[in-house]
Amino acid sequence: MVCPEDWEQRHPQELIRPIQDQNRLPWTRPEGTDVYITACTPWGRQAVPDLAQPDCAVPDLDLGFRNQLDITHDA
């Protein structure tokens, strides 16, 4: 509610409803499936807990990285 001095008539452009665009393509390609590729890295080949990668880790392999890591795991 407003007083007669502050009342303003709505602008005609506010009442226009635009025609919706038809953004659909005539044909679409189905979405492809995700492919995950793992690569064995020197960090992943070591048998260091939390760094070893499945199917890449070699038991008792030490490439010298173990001394550079400050990882202590309590068994």
C-alpha positions, 0 to 999 in steps of 0.5 A: 500500500502506498499513498497517492503521491508515491504511487507509480503505474507499472511500466508495460515492459514489465508485463511482457512474457518472452517466448522461451528458446528451443535450445535442444539439438536435433541429435545428441551423442550419449555421454561417455563413460569415465576411464581411469588410468593408473600409472606406477610411479616410484612413490607408488611402487614402494611399500610405504603405507599410504603412498603405495598404489594397488597393483604397483607396490613391490614388497621390500622395495626401497628406492631411498625415498623412505629416508626423505619422508617423515612418516611414522606409522605405529603398528 
